[in-house]
């Protein structure tokens, strides 16, 4: 009897990619190899994991940036204010 084809929960995969999980980490969660994950994504009309990652990882980065912005502007977190000043405004010690 052939082995059962492992399926991917795409919403769960998107959530993992948004928090920057690697291909190997995502594959492990679904109980498959990284190559199998890549193959399943190609079967679902993606170019593979790299394309999927590029498409959805930016959502996680935007969410993190939003939280940092909130910490600096609404919560007035001094550490975040200094860090963002250095990163975004080129300020120095």
Secondary structure, DSSP 8 states (H G I E B T S, - for coil): ---------HHHHHHHHHTT--HHHHHHHTTS-HHHHHHHHHHTTSS-HHHHHHHHHHHHHHHHHHHHHHHHHTS--HHHHHHHHHHHH----
